[in-house]
Amino acid sequence: MPTLELKTNVPVADPKTLMKEFAPFAAQLLGKPLEYISTSYTYNETLTFAGTFDPAFVLNIVSLGNINPEANLVYSQKLFAFFGEKLGVPGDRAYITFVDPGNSNIGFKSTHFGVIFGNN
């Protein structure tokens, strides 16, 4: 797993294409198999940043075992560049949240990753 949920006030002509491009990018960046990557795009015209409706985004990332200050710096640089190019959002108009909830707090295949990885 990771899950990557993008919310933005930038309408995208073809959200499915954007997510098909984003999923392998995220898999490579996070070092996770594409088979475990879940991405979503939500257009929200009421999303504000700094009190305006200028282009902005919020990206929430939940991932296991690879969230730490050093990695998050690299992730931030590459993700801001990706969405700067794809959405035209400058780096000062977005937030990225990184969360590692722990293996036993993510369910998959009727169990959780603590059991799957043998460290519940």
Biopython code that builds the backbone (N, CA, C, O; Angstrom):
import numpy as np
from Bio.PDB.StructureBuilder import StructureBuilder

atoms = [
    (1, "MET", "N", (0.853, -1.174, 0.000)),
    (1, "MET", "CA", (0.000, 0.000, 0.000)),
    (1, "MET", "C", (0.875, 1.205, 0.000)),
    (1, "MET", "O", (1.865, 1.185, 0.731)),
    (2, "PRO", "N", (0.645, 2.176, -0.680)),
    (2, "PRO", "CA", (0.228, 3.461, -0.173)),
    (2, "PRO", "C", (-1.053, 3.943, -0.841)),
    (2, "PRO", "O", (-1.437, 3.487, -1.918)),
    (3, "THR", "N", (-1.691, 4.875, -0.161)),
    (3, "THR", "CA", (-2.801, 5.597, -0.774)),
    (3, "THR", "C", (-2.370, 7.049, -0.918)),
    (3, "THR", "O", (-1.736, 7.623, -0.033)),
    (4, "LEU", "N", (-2.733, 7.623, -2.059)),
    (4, "LEU", "CA", (-2.410, 9.022, -2.340)),
    (4, "LEU", "C", (-3.690, 9.690, -2.820)),
    (4, "LEU", "O", (-4.193, 9.376, -3.898)),
    (5, "GLU", "N", (-4.212, 10.604, -2.025)),
    (5, "GLU", "CA", (-5.485, 11.264, -2.310)),
    (5, "GLU", "C", (-5.231, 12.733, -2.608)),
    (5, "GLU", "O", (-4.791, 13.494, -1.746)),
    (6, "LEU", "N", (-5.519, 13.113, -3.847)),
    (6, "LEU", "CA", (-5.312, 14.478, -4.314)),
    (6, "LEU", "C", (-6.639, 15.220, -4.321)),
    (6, "LEU", "O", (-7.616, 14.756, -4.909)),
    (7, "LYS", "N", (-6.666, 16.368, -3.669)),
    (7, "LYS", "CA", (-7.813, 17.275, -3.737)),
    (7, "LYS", "C", (-7.295, 18.581, -4.306)),
    (7, "LYS", "O", (-6.275, 19.102, -3.855)),
    (8, "THR", "N", (-7.999, 19.110, -5.300)),
    (8, "THR", "CA", (-7.543, 20.336, -5.944)),
    (8, "THR", "C", (-8.719, 21.144, -6.463)),
    (8, "THR", "O", (-9.795, 20.608, -6.728)),
    (9, "ASN", "N", (-8.495, 22.432, -6.603)),
    (9, "ASN", "CA", (-9.498, 23.296, -7.223)),
    (9, "ASN", "C", (-9.186, 23.516, -8.697)),
    (9, "ASN", "O", (-9.774, 24.389, -9.336)),
    (10, "VAL", "N", (-8.270, 22.732, -9.233)),
    (10, "VAL", "CA", (-7.913, 22.800, -10.647)),
    (10, "VAL", "C", (-8.667, 21.698, -11.388)),
    (10, "VAL", "O", (-8.426, 20.515, -11.148)),
    (11, "PRO", "N", (-9.578, 22.076, -12.288)),
    (11, "PRO", "CA", (-10.266, 21.046, -13.062)),
    (11, "PRO", "C", (-9.297, 20.435, -14.076)),
    (11, "PRO", "O", (-8.529, 21.142, -14.729)),
    (12, "VAL", "N", (-9.351, 19.130, -14.192)),
    (12, "VAL", "CA", (-8.494, 18.406, -15.125)),
    (12, "VAL", "C", (-9.382, 17.827, -16.214)),
    (12, "VAL", "O", (-10.410, 17.214, -15.924)),
    (13, "ALA", "N", (-8.988, 18.020, -17.463)),
    (13, "ALA", "CA", (-9.798, 17.552, -18.587)),
    (13, "ALA", "C", (-10.014, 16.041, -18.538)),
    (13, "ALA", "O", (-11.107, 15.559, -18.833)),
    (14, "ASP", "N", (-8.986, 15.302, -18.171)),
    (14, "ASP", "CA", (-9.078, 13.845, -18.132)),
    (14, "ASP", "C", (-8.440, 13.321, -16.834)),
    (14, "ASP", "O", (-7.267, 12.948, -16.827)),
    (15, "PRO", "N", (-9.208, 13.295, -15.747)),
    (15, "PRO", "CA", (-8.659, 12.851, -14.465)),
    (15, "PRO", "C", (-8.117, 11.420, -14.486)),
    (15, "PRO", "O", (-7.148, 11.116, -13.789)),
    (16, "LYS", "N", (-8.730, 10.543, -15.278)),
    (16, "LYS", "CA", (-8.250, 9.159, -15.331)),
    (16, "LYS", "C", (-6.838, 9.093, -15.903)),
    (16, "LYS", "O", (-6.001, 8.331, -15.420)),
    (17, "THR", "N", (-6.580, 9.890, -16.927)),
    (17, "THR", "CA", (-5.230, 9.926, -17.498)),
    (17, "THR", "C", (-4.235, 10.473, -16.485)),
    (17, "THR", "O", (-3.129, 9.948, -16.357)),
    (18, "LEU", "N", (-4.618, 11.518, -15.769)),
    (18, "LEU", "CA", (-3.736, 12.071, -14.739)),
    (18, "LEU", "C", (-3.386, 11.007, -13.706)),
    (18, "LEU", "O", (-2.220, 10.871, -13.333)),
    (19, "MET", "N", (-4.371, 10.254, -13.242)),
    (19, "MET", "CA", (-4.115, 9.234, -12.227)),
    (19, "MET", "C", (-3.312, 8.066, -12.797)),
    (19, "MET", "O", (-2.512, 7.460, -12.083)),
    (20, "LYS", "N", (-3.517, 7.745, -14.073)),
    (20, "LYS", "CA", (-2.720, 6.678, -14.698)),
    (20, "LYS", "C", (-1.264, 7.092, -14.827)),
    (20, "LYS", "O", (-0.376, 6.239, -14.796)),
    (21, "GLU", "N", (-1.002, 8.383, -14.969)),
    (21, "GLU", "CA", (0.373, 8.885, -14.984)),
    (21, "GLU", "C", (0.931, 8.978, -13.562)),
    (21, "GLU", "O", (2.107, 8.704, -13.324)),
    (22, "PHE", "N", (0.079, 9.365, -12.637)),
    (22, "PHE", "CA", (0.521, 9.580, -11.268)),
    (22, "PHE", "C", (0.850, 8.271, -10.551)),
    (22, "PHE", "O", (1.823, 8.216, -9.799)),
    (23, "ALA", "N", (0.066, 7.225, -10.767)),
    (23, "ALA", "CA", (0.261, 5.968, -10.038)),
    (23, "ALA", "C", (1.667, 5.387, -10.233)),
    (23, "ALA", "O", (2.323, 5.089, -9.235)),
    (24, "PRO", "N", (2.165, 5.210, -11.466)),
    (24, "PRO", "CA", (3.524, 4.676, -11.598)),
    (24, "PRO", "C", (4.597, 5.641, -11.101)),
    (24, "PRO", "O", (5.634, 5.216, -10.592)),
    (25, "PHE", "N", (4.344, 6.945, -11.251)),
    (25, "PHE", "CA", (5.268, 7.942, -10.707)),
    (25, "PHE", "C", (5.379, 7.772, -9.193)),
    (25, "PHE", "O", (6.479, 7.764, -8.641)),
    (26, "ALA", "N", (4.236, 7.638, -8.532)),
    (26, "ALA", "CA", (4.209, 7.475, -7.075)),
    (26, "ALA", "C", (4.852, 6.161, -6.657)),
    (26, "ALA", "O", (5.584, 6.119, -5.668)),
    (27, "ALA", "N", (4.591, 5.093, -7.393)),
    (27, "ALA", "CA", (5.181, 3.797, -7.066)),
    (27, "ALA", "C", (6.704, 3.872, -7.101)),
    (27, "ALA", "O", (7.379, 3.397, -6.188)),
    (28, "GLN", "N", (7.233, 4.467, -8.150)),
    (28, "GLN", "CA", (8.688, 4.589, -8.265)),
    (28, "GLN", "C", (9.242, 5.494, -7.166)),
    (28, "GLN", "O", (10.241, 5.165, -6.527)),
    (29, "LEU", "N", (8.593, 6.624, -6.952)),
    (29, "LEU", "CA", (9.060, 7.577, -5.951)),
    (29, "LEU", "C", (9.079, 6.959, -4.553)),
    (29, "LEU", "O", (10.052, 7.113, -3.814)),
    (30, "LEU", "N", (8.015, 6.269, -4.198)),
    (30, "LEU", "CA", (7.885, 5.705, -2.853)),
    (30, "LEU", "C", (8.549, 4.335, -2.706)),
    (30, "LEU", "O", (8.659, 3.808, -1.599)),
    (31, "GLY", "N", (8.991, 3.762, -3.833)),
    (31, "GLY", "CA", (9.635, 2.458, -3.777)),
    (31, "GLY", "C", (8.685, 1.330, -3.428)),
    (31, "GLY", "O", (9.055, 0.383, -2.733)),
    (32, "LYS", "N", (7.455, 1.437, -3.916)),
    (32, "LYS", "CA", (6.435, 0.424, -3.638)),
    (32, "LYS", "C", (5.945, -0.168, -4.955)),
    (32, "LYS", "O", (5.966, 0.520, -5.976)),
    (33, "PRO", "N", (5.502, -1.432, -4.959)),
    (33, "PRO", "CA", (4.971, -2.023, -6.185)),
    (33, "PRO", "C", (3.700, -1.296, -6.639)),
    (33, "PRO", "O", (2.861, -0.918, -5.823)),
    (34, "LEU", "N", (3.579, -1.113, -7.936)),
    (34, "LEU", "CA", (2.395, -0.461, -8.497)),
    (34, "LEU", "C", (1.118, -1.188, -8.071)),
    (34, "LEU", "O", (0.070, -0.560, -7.922)),
    (35, "GLU", "N", (1.198, -2.486, -7.879)),
    (35, "GLU", "CA", (0.027, -3.284, -7.497)),
    (35, "GLU", "C", (-0.572, -2.846, -6.165)),
    (35, "GLU", "O", (-1.746, -3.104, -5.901)),
    (36, "TYR", "N", (0.222, -2.187, -5.326)),
    (36, "TYR", "CA", (-0.262, -1.735, -4.023)),
    (36, "TYR", "C", (-0.654, -0.259, -4.002)),
    (36, "TYR", "O", (-1.178, 0.222, -2.997)),
    (37, "ILE", "N", (-0.411, 0.461, -5.084)),
    (37, "ILE", "CA", (-0.651, 1.907, -5.118)),
    (37, "ILE", "C", (-2.129, 2.193, -5.370)),
    (37, "ILE", "O", (-2.735, 1.636, -6.286)),
    (38, "SER", "N", (-2.696, 3.065, -4.548)),
    (38, "SER", "CA", (-4.063, 3.548, -4.743)),
    (38, "SER", "C", (-4.015, 5.070, -4.835)),
    (38, "SER", "O", (-3.530, 5.741, -3.924)),
    (39, "THR", "N", (-4.524, 5.609, -5.947)),
    (39, "THR", "CA", (-4.549, 7.061, -6.125)),
    (39, "THR", "C", (-5.978, 7.518, -6.376)),
    (39, "THR", "O", (-6.808, 6.759, -6.877)),
    (40, "SER", "N", (-6.251, 8.763, -6.023)),
    (40, "SER", "CA", (-7.560, 9.335, -6.340)),
    (40, "SER", "C", (-7.419, 10.832, -6.570)),
    (40, "SER", "O", (-6.533, 11.489, -6.023)),
    (41, "TYR", "N", (-8.317, 11.347, -7.394)),
    (41, "TYR", "CA", (-8.376, 12.770, -7.726)),
    (41, "TYR", "C", (-9.771, 13.262, -7.378)),
    (41, "TYR", "O", (-10.766, 12.671, -7.796)),
    (42, "THR", "N", (-9.843, 14.335, -6.619)),
    (42, "THR", "CA", (-11.116, 14.966, -6.310)),
    (42, "THR", "C", (-11.019, 16.436, -6.679)),
    (42, "THR", "O", (-10.160, 17.164, -6.180)),
    (43, "TYR", "N", (-11.915, 16.859, -7.562)),
    (43, "TYR", "CA", (-12.006, 18.277, -7.908)),
    (43, "TYR", "C", (-12.938, 18.935, -6.903)),
    (43, "TYR", "O", (-14.058, 18.472, -6.686)),
    (44, "ASN", "N", (-12.472, 20.017, -6.292)),
    (44, "ASN", "CA", (-13.266, 20.738, -5.306)),
    (44, "ASN", "C", (-13.125, 22.229, -5.583)),
    (44, "ASN", "O", (-12.129, 22.850, -5.212)),
    (45, "GLU", "N", (-14.120, 22.787, -6.230)),
    (45, "GLU", "CA", (-14.052, 24.205, -6.599)),
    (45, "GLU", "C", (-14.052, 25.129, -5.389)),
    (45, "GLU", "O", (-13.724, 26.309, -5.513)),
    (46, "THR", "N", (-14.414, 24.609, -4.225)),
    (46, "THR", "CA", (-14.438, 25.447, -3.020)),
    (46, "THR", "C", (-13.140, 25.369, -2.216)),
    (46, "THR", "O", (-13.038, 25.985, -1.155)),
    (47, "LEU", "N", (-12.158, 24.628, -2.699)),
    (47, "LEU", "CA", (-10.879, 24.548, -1.998)),
    (47, "LEU", "C", (-10.176, 25.901, -2.054)),
    (47, "LEU", "O", (-9.917, 26.441, -3.129)),
    (48, "THR", "N", (-9.877, 26.428, -0.888)),
    (48, "THR", "CA", (-9.136, 27.689, -0.817)),
    (48, "THR", "C", (-7.765, 27.431, -0.218)),
    (48, "THR", "O", (-7.548, 26.460, 0.507)),
    (49, "PHE", "N", (-6.857, 28.324, -0.541)),
    (49, "PHE", "CA", (-5.524, 28.308, 0.053)),
    (49, "PHE", "C", (-5.140, 29.763, 0.230)),
    (49, "PHE", "O", (-5.201, 30.540, -0.722)),
    (50, "ALA", "N", (-4.750, 30.137, 1.425)),
    (50, "ALA", "CA", (-4.420, 31.532, 1.748)),
    (50, "ALA", "C", (-5.606, 32.453, 1.459)),
    (50, "ALA", "O", (-5.433, 33.621, 1.109)),
    (51, "GLY", "N", (-6.806, 31.906, 1.611)),
    (51, "GLY", "CA", (-8.008, 32.710, 1.471)),
    (51, "GLY", "C", (-8.438, 33.008, 0.054)),
    (51, "GLY", "O", (-9.333, 33.826, -0.160)),
    (52, "THR", "N", (-7.805, 32.348, -0.944)),
    (52, "THR", "CA", (-8.189, 32.598, -2.337)),
    (52, "THR", "C", (-8.520, 31.282, -3.036)),
    (52, "THR", "O", (-8.228, 30.197, -2.534)),
    (53, "PHE", "N", (-9.131, 31.410, -4.196)),
    (53, "PHE", "CA", (-9.456, 30.263, -5.031)),
    (53, "PHE", "C", (-8.433, 30.063, -6.144)),
    (53, "PHE", "O", (-8.689, 29.315, -7.087)),
    (54, "ASP", "N", (-7.283, 30.719, -6.047)),
    (54, "ASP", "CA", (-6.221, 30.490, -7.024)),
    (54, "ASP", "C", (-5.842, 29.011, -6.986)),
    (54, "ASP", "O", (-6.081, 28.338, -5.983)),
    (55, "PRO", "N", (-5.248, 28.494, -8.078)),
    (55, "PRO", "CA", (-4.923, 27.068, -8.129)),
    (55, "PRO", "C", (-4.170, 26.593, -6.885)),
    (55, "PRO", "O", (-3.204, 27.211, -6.437)),
    (56, "ALA", "N", (-4.650, 25.476, -6.350)),
    (56, "ALA", "CA", (-4.078, 24.909, -5.130)),
    (56, "ALA", "C", (-4.372, 23.413, -5.090)),
    (56, "ALA", "O", (-5.241, 22.916, -5.805)),
    (57, "PHE", "N", (-3.634, 22.711, -4.243)),
    (57, "PHE", "CA", (-3.946, 21.301, -4.004)),
    (57, "PHE", "C", (-3.553, 20.901, -2.595)),
    (57, "PHE", "O", (-2.736, 21.550, -1.942)),
    (58, "VAL", "N", (-4.165, 19.808, -2.146)),
    (58, "VAL", "CA", (-3.812, 19.137, -0.903)),
    (58, "VAL", "C", (-3.635, 17.670, -1.266)),
    (58, "VAL", "O", (-4.521, 17.060, -1.865)),
    (59, "LEU", "N", (-2.493, 17.109, -0.904)),
    (59, "LEU", "CA", (-2.209, 15.705, -1.182)),
    (59, "LEU", "C", (-1.974, 14.995, 0.144)),
    (59, "LEU", "O", (-1.111, 15.389, 0.928)),
    (60, "ASN", "N", (-2.750, 13.945, 0.386)),
    (60, "ASN", "CA", (-2.587, 13.132, 1.590)),
    (60, "ASN", "C", (-2.002, 11.785, 1.189)),
    (60, "ASN", "O", (-2.554, 11.080, 0.344)),
    (61, "ILE", "N", (-0.881, 11.439, 1.805)),
    (61, "ILE", "CA", (-0.200, 10.185, 1.504)),
    (61, "ILE", "C", (-0.159, 9.342, 2.773)),
    (61, "ILE", "O", (0.304, 9.793, 3.821)),
    (62, "VAL", "N", (-0.649, 8.119, 2.660)),
    (62, "VAL", "CA", (-0.548, 7.140, 3.737)),
    (62, "VAL", "C", (0.288, 5.992, 3.193)),
    (62, "VAL", "O", (-0.059, 5.394, 2.174)),
    (63, "SER", "N", (1.379, 5.686, 3.864)),
    (63, "SER", "CA", (2.283, 4.646, 3.386)),
    (63, "SER", "C", (2.963, 3.984, 4.579)),
    (63, "SER", "O", (3.116, 4.590, 5.640)),
    (64, "LEU", "N", (3.363, 2.749, 4.389)),
    (64, "LEU", "CA", (3.978, 1.974, 5.467)),
    (64, "LEU", "C", (5.482, 1.848, 5.271)),
    (64, "LEU", "O", (5.947, 1.443, 4.205)),
    (65, "GLY", "N", (6.237, 2.196, 6.305)),
    (65, "GLY", "CA", (7.650, 1.897, 6.355)),
    (65, "GLY", "C", (8.589, 2.808, 5.592)),
    (65, "GLY", "O", (9.797, 2.568, 5.580)),
    (66, "ASN", "N", (8.072, 3.845, 4.955)),
    (66, "ASN", "CA", (8.963, 4.710, 4.174)),
    (66, "ASN", "C", (8.691, 6.198, 4.386)),
    (66, "ASN", "O", (9.086, 7.030, 3.570)),
    (67, "ILE", "N", (8.029, 6.520, 5.463)),
    (67, "ILE", "CA", (7.746, 7.917, 5.793)),
    (67, "ILE", "C", (8.720, 8.341, 6.892)),
    (67, "ILE", "O", (8.690, 7.807, 8.001)),
    (68, "ASN", "N", (9.573, 9.295, 6.574)),
    (68, "ASN", "CA", (10.533, 9.827, 7.544)),
    (68, "ASN", "C", (10.997, 11.190, 7.043)),
    (68, "ASN", "O", (10.804, 11.498, 5.867)),
    (69, "PRO", "N", (11.591, 11.999, 7.879)),
    (69, "PRO", "CA", (11.934, 13.371, 7.479)),
    (69, "PRO", "C", (12.813, 13.467, 6.235)),
    (69, "PRO", "O", (12.583, 14.326, 5.383)),
    (70, "GLU", "N", (13.811, 12.604, 6.121)),
    (70, "GLU", "CA", (14.706, 12.674, 4.968)),
    (70, "GLU", "C", (13.978, 12.289, 3.681)),
    (70, "GLU", "O", (14.091, 12.980, 2.669)),
    (71, "ALA", "N", (13.240, 11.200, 3.724)),
    (71, "ALA", "CA", (12.491, 10.757, 2.549)),
    (71, "ALA", "C", (11.409, 11.765, 2.186)),
    (71, "ALA", "O", (11.187, 12.035, 1.006)),
    (72, "ASN", "N", (10.736, 12.321, 3.184)),
    (72, "ASN", "CA", (9.661, 13.276, 2.913)),
    (72, "ASN", "C", (10.168, 14.508, 2.181)),
    (72, "ASN", "O", (9.437, 15.098, 1.385)),
    (73, "LEU", "N", (11.398, 14.901, 2.436)),
    (73, "LEU", "CA", (11.982, 16.032, 1.715)),
    (73, "LEU", "C", (12.111, 15.707, 0.230)),
    (73, "LEU", "O", (11.757, 16.526, -0.618)),
    (74, "VAL", "N", (12.610, 14.527, -0.083)),
    (74, "VAL", "CA", (12.728, 14.094, -1.480)),
    (74, "VAL", "C", (11.345, 13.971, -2.107)),
    (74, "VAL", "O", (11.113, 14.456, -3.214)),
    (75, "TYR", "N", (10.427, 13.322, -1.395)),
    (75, "TYR", "CA", (9.062, 13.171, -1.908)),
    (75, "TYR", "C", (8.450, 14.539, -2.203)),
    (75, "TYR", "O", (7.851, 14.742, -3.259)),
    (76, "SER", "N", (8.601, 15.466, -1.275)),
    (76, "SER", "CA", (8.021, 16.801, -1.457)),
    (76, "SER", "C", (8.562, 17.468, -2.708)),
    (76, "SER", "O", (7.799, 18.004, -3.512)),
    (77, "GLN", "N", (9.871, 17.437, -2.873)),
    (77, "GLN", "CA", (10.474, 18.084, -4.039)),
    (77, "GLN", "C", (9.910, 17.517, -5.330)),
    (77, "GLN", "O", (9.542, 18.271, -6.230)),
    (78, "LYS", "N", (9.840, 16.208, -5.430)),
    (78, "LYS", "CA", (9.388, 15.574, -6.666)),
    (78, "LYS", "C", (7.876, 15.714, -6.871)),
    (78, "LYS", "O", (7.420, 15.895, -8.000)),
    (79, "LEU", "N", (7.111, 15.632, -5.807)),
    (79, "LEU", "CA", (5.656, 15.768, -5.935)),
    (79, "LEU", "C", (5.248, 17.195, -6.269)),
    (79, "LEU", "O", (4.355, 17.406, -7.089)),
    (80, "PHE", "N", (5.891, 18.179, -5.644)),
    (80, "PHE", "CA", (5.582, 19.567, -5.995)),
    (80, "PHE", "C", (5.942, 19.839, -7.450)),
    (80, "PHE", "O", (5.220, 20.565, -8.134)),
    (81, "ALA", "N", (7.039, 19.274, -7.935)),
    (81, "ALA", "CA", (7.414, 19.443, -9.342)),
    (81, "ALA", "C", (6.382, 18.776, -10.255)),
    (81, "ALA", "O", (5.978, 19.355, -11.263)),
    (82, "PHE", "N", (5.958, 17.565, -9.904)),
    (82, "PHE", "CA", (4.977, 16.833, -10.713)),
    (82, "PHE", "C", (3.676, 17.616, -10.836)),
    (82, "PHE", "O", (3.174, 17.829, -11.940)),
    (83, "PHE", "N", (3.134, 18.043, -9.700)),
    (83, "PHE", "CA", (1.853, 18.742, -9.742)),
    (83, "PHE", "C", (1.998, 20.191, -10.193)),
    (83, "PHE", "O", (1.032, 20.786, -10.670)),
    (84, "GLY", "N", (3.173, 20.756, -10.050)),
    (84, "GLY", "CA", (3.419, 22.063, -10.649)),
    (84, "GLY", "C", (3.287, 21.985, -12.155)),
    (84, "GLY", "O", (2.699, 22.863, -12.786)),
    (85, "GLU", "N", (3.845, 20.916, -12.732)),
    (85, "GLU", "CA", (3.764, 20.714, -14.180)),
    (85, "GLU", "C", (2.355, 20.331, -14.619)),
    (85, "GLU", "O", (1.831, 20.903, -15.575)),
    (86, "LYS", "N", (1.743, 19.383, -13.943)),
    (86, "LYS", "CA", (0.442, 18.843, -14.375)),
    (86, "LYS", "C", (-0.729, 19.775, -14.077)),
    (86, "LYS", "O", (-1.681, 19.841, -14.855)),
    (87, "LEU", "N", (-0.665, 20.503, -12.944)),
    (87, "LEU", "CA", (-1.798, 21.332, -12.530)),
    (87, "LEU", "C", (-1.504, 22.827, -12.591)),
    (87, "LEU", "O", (-2.421, 23.644, -12.513)),
    (88, "GLY", "N", (-0.238, 23.184, -12.729)),
    (88, "GLY", "CA", (0.123, 24.598, -12.725)),
    (88, "GLY", "C", (0.011, 25.242, -11.353)),
    (88, "GLY", "O", (-0.227, 26.444, -11.242)),
    (89, "VAL", "N", (0.182, 24.441, -10.310)),
    (89, "VAL", "CA", (0.072, 24.953, -8.939)),
    (89, "VAL", "C", (1.474, 25.254, -8.409)),
    (89, "VAL", "O", (2.324, 24.363, -8.376)),
    (90, "PRO", "N", (1.725, 26.495, -7.996)),
    (90, "PRO", "CA", (3.037, 26.802, -7.418)),
    (90, "PRO", "C", (3.196, 26.150, -6.039)),
    (90, "PRO", "O", (2.214, 25.831, -5.371)),
    (91, "GLY", "N", (4.444, 25.964, -5.635)),
    (91, "GLY", "CA", (4.750, 25.260, -4.394)),
    (91, "GLY", "C", (4.224, 25.911, -3.138)),
    (91, "GLY", "O", (4.096, 25.253, -2.106)),
    (92, "ASP", "N", (3.915, 27.204, -3.207)),
    (92, "ASP", "CA", (3.403, 27.881, -2.013)),
    (92, "ASP", "C", (1.877, 27.880, -1.946)),
    (92, "ASP", "O", (1.277, 28.643, -1.189)),
    (93, "ARG", "N", (1.249, 26.997, -2.763)),
    (93, "ARG", "CA", (-0.216, 26.910, -2.783)),
    (93, "ARG", "C", (-0.668, 25.465, -2.598)),
    (93, "ARG", "O", (-1.671, 25.040, -3.171)),
    (94, "ALA", "N", (0.081, 24.721, -1.794)),
    (94, "ALA", "CA", (-0.259, 23.309, -1.610)),
    (94, "ALA", "C", (0.324, 22.795, -0.301)),
    (94, "ALA", "O", (1.295, 23.327, 0.235)),
    (95, "TYR", "N", (-0.309, 21.744, 0.183)),
    (95, "TYR", "CA", (0.210, 20.994, 1.325)),
    (95, "TYR", "C", (0.262, 19.523, 0.940)),
    (95, "TYR", "O", (-0.590, 19.019, 0.209)),
    (96, "ILE", "N", (1.283, 18.851, 1.453)),
    (96, "ILE", "CA", (1.370, 17.398, 1.347)),
    (96, "ILE", "C", (1.486, 16.858, 2.770)),
    (96, "ILE", "O", (2.352, 17.278, 3.538)),
    (97, "THR", "N", (0.615, 15.937, 3.103)),
    (97, "THR", "CA", (0.630, 15.307, 4.417)),
    (97, "THR", "C", (1.137, 13.876, 4.266)),
    (97, "THR", "O", (0.645, 13.118, 3.430)),
    (98, "PHE", "N", (2.120, 13.514, 5.077)),
    (98, "PHE", "CA", (2.699, 12.172, 5.061)),
    (98, "PHE", "C", (2.326, 11.465, 6.360)),
    (98, "PHE", "O", (2.539, 11.999, 7.448)),
    (99, "VAL", "N", (1.768, 10.263, 6.243)),
    (99, "VAL", "CA", (1.349, 9.509, 7.425)),
    (99, "VAL", "C", (1.765, 8.047, 7.272)),
    (99, "VAL", "O", (1.514, 7.425, 6.240)),
    (100, "ASP", "N", (2.400, 7.511, 8.302)),
    (100, "ASP", "CA", (2.655, 6.077, 8.414)),
    (100, "ASP", "C", (1.887, 5.600, 9.641)),
    (100, "ASP", "O", (2.337, 5.806, 10.768)),
    (101, "PRO", "N", (0.722, 4.957, 9.436)),
    (101, "PRO", "CA", (-0.112, 4.580, 10.576)),
    (101, "PRO", "C", (0.338, 3.308, 11.291)),
    (101, "PRO", "O", (-0.238, 2.947, 12.318)),
    (102, "GLY", "N", (1.341, 2.632, 10.775)),
    (102, "GLY", "CA", (1.769, 1.360, 11.357)),
    (102, "GLY", "C", (1.089, 0.190, 10.664)),
    (102, "GLY", "O", (-0.068, 0.285, 10.253)),
    (103, "ASN", "N", (1.809, -0.899, 10.539)),
    (103, "ASN", "CA", (1.331, -2.046, 9.761)),
    (103, "ASN", "C", (-0.020, -2.589, 10.203)),
    (103, "ASN", "O", (-0.833, -2.969, 9.361)),
    (104, "SER", "N", (-0.272, -2.633, 11.495)),
    (104, "SER", "CA", (-1.521, -3.240, 11.967)),
    (104, "SER", "C", (-2.721, -2.315, 11.809)),
    (104, "SER", "O", (-3.841, -2.701, 12.144)),
    (105, "ASN", "N", (-2.512, -1.116, 11.311)),
    (105, "ASN", "CA", (-3.612, -0.159, 11.148)),
    (105, "ASN", "C", (-4.074, 0.010, 9.709)),
    (105, "ASN", "O", (-4.830, 0.933, 9.405)),
    (106, "ILE", "N", (-3.626, -0.872, 8.822)),
    (106, "ILE", "CA", (-4.092, -0.863, 7.434)),
    (106, "ILE", "C", (-4.584, -2.267, 7.096)),
    (106, "ILE", "O", (-3.819, -3.231, 7.130)),
    (107, "GLY", "N", (-5.868, -2.365, 6.769)),
    (107, "GLY", "CA", (-6.448, -3.649, 6.401)),
    (107, "GLY", "C", (-6.268, -3.945, 4.922)),
    (107, "GLY", "O", (-6.259, -3.036, 4.093)),
    (108, "PHE", "N", (-6.123, -5.232, 4.598)),
    (108, "PHE", "CA", (-5.962, -5.686, 3.213)),
    (108, "PHE", "C", (-6.239, -7.180, 3.180)),
    (108, "PHE", "O", (-5.761, -7.918, 4.041)),
    (109, "LYS", "N", (-6.999, -7.629, 2.206)),
    (109, "LYS", "CA", (-7.298, -9.054, 2.016)),
    (109, "LYS", "C", (-7.849, -9.697, 3.293)),
    (109, "LYS", "O", (-7.408, -10.779, 3.681)),
    (110, "SER", "N", (-8.789, -9.052, 3.933)),
    (110, "SER", "CA", (-9.470, -9.547, 5.133)),
    (110, "SER", "C", (-8.564, -9.700, 6.346)),
    (110, "SER", "O", (-8.899, -10.421, 7.286)),
    (111, "THR", "N", (-7.418, -9.025, 6.332)),
    (111, "THR", "CA", (-6.510, -9.039, 7.476)),
    (111, "THR", "C", (-5.863, -7.664, 7.552)),
    (111, "THR", "O", (-6.460, -6.688, 7.097)),
    (112, "HIS", "N", (-4.681, -7.557, 8.104)),
    (112, "HIS", "CA", (-3.961, -6.281, 8.074)),
    (112, "HIS", "C", (-2.495, -6.556, 7.779)),
    (112, "HIS", "O", (-2.036, -7.696, 7.847)),
    (113, "PHE", "N", (-1.763, -5.488, 7.450)),
    (113, "PHE", "CA", (-0.381, -5.659, 7.018)),
    (113, "PHE", "C", (0.536, -6.150, 8.134)),
    (113, "PHE", "O", (1.592, -6.716, 7.848)),
    (114, "GLY", "N", (0.169, -5.952, 9.381)),
    (114, "GLY", "CA", (0.955, -6.526, 10.466)),
    (114, "GLY", "C", (1.006, -8.042, 10.367)),
    (114, "GLY", "O", (2.061, -8.645, 10.563)),
    (115, "VAL", "N", (-0.131, -8.658, 10.064)),
    (115, "VAL", "CA", (-0.189, -10.107, 9.881)),
    (115, "VAL", "C", (0.529, -10.497, 8.591)),
    (115, "VAL", "O", (1.312, -11.447, 8.573)),
    (116, "ILE", "N", (0.262, -9.765, 7.521)),
    (116, "ILE", "CA", (0.878, -10.074, 6.226)),
    (116, "ILE", "C", (2.401, -10.022, 6.323)),
    (116, "ILE", "O", (3.089, -10.897, 5.798)),
    (117, "PHE", "N", (2.927, -8.993, 6.997)),
    (117, "PHE", "CA", (4.376, -8.834, 7.121)),
    (117, "PHE", "C", (4.954, -9.588, 8.317)),
    (117, "PHE", "O", (6.169, -9.598, 8.514)),
    (118, "GLY", "N", (4.083, -10.224, 9.125)),
    (118, "GLY", "CA", (4.545, -11.015, 10.257)),
    (118, "GLY", "C", (5.039, -10.207, 11.438)),
    (118, "GLY", "O", (5.892, -10.661, 12.200)),
    (119, "ASN", "N", (4.493, -8.994, 11.588)),
    (119, "ASN", "CA", (4.927, -8.163, 12.722)),
    (119, "ASN", "C", (3.754, -7.413, 13.332)),
    (119, "ASN", "O", (3.808, -6.201, 13.540)),
    (120, "ASN", "N", (2.688, -8.166, 13.616)),
    (120, "ASN", "CA", (1.517, -7.523, 14.203)),
    (120, "ASN", "C", (1.756, -7.259, 15.653)),
    (120, "ASN", "O", (0.885, -6.719, 16.334)),
]
sb = StructureBuilder()
sb.init_structure("model")
sb.init_model(0)
sb.init_chain("A")
sb.init_seg("    ")
for serial, (resi, resn, name, xyz) in enumerate(atoms, 1):
    if name == "N":
        sb.init_residue(resn, " ", resi, " ")
    sb.init_atom(name, np.array(xyz, "f"), 0.0, 1.0, " ", f" {name:<3s}", serial, name[0])
structure = sb.get_structure()
